[in-house]
Amino acid sequence: VQLVESGGGLVQPGGSLRLSCEVSEKIASFSAVGWYRQAPGKQRELVAAIPIAGNLRYVDSVKGRFTISNGNAKNTVYLQMNSVKPEDTAVYYCKALREVREYWGQGTQVTVSS
């Protein structure tokens, strides 16, 4: 299984960015697919996730600003980031979960700065 993230970059506070995660297998074959992030000196944290069953999940700090979605036909998961803040600066990783196995992408850097 391969996951490839793209769409990161430098964005000003208040701006928008859309991250993409291309998955080598059908998204529906996983129990969940999600986005995580890791800022310098901090632990990796869940940002948003799409479980195969149940509601979408978001960390409180991004609720109302970020939206996770999937394009099943394209085996791609997106993270739309609006109203970004400097504290959103991190490396963003895509993760897919199948039973007990986790698959990770290499990450894409997002920097929010004026």
ABEGO torsion letter per residue (X at the ends): XBBBBBGBEBBBBGBBBBBBBBBABBAAABABBBBBBBBBGBBBBBABBBBABEBBBBBAAABGABBBBBBAAAGBBBBBBBGBBAAABBBBBBBBBBEABBBBBAEBBBBBBX
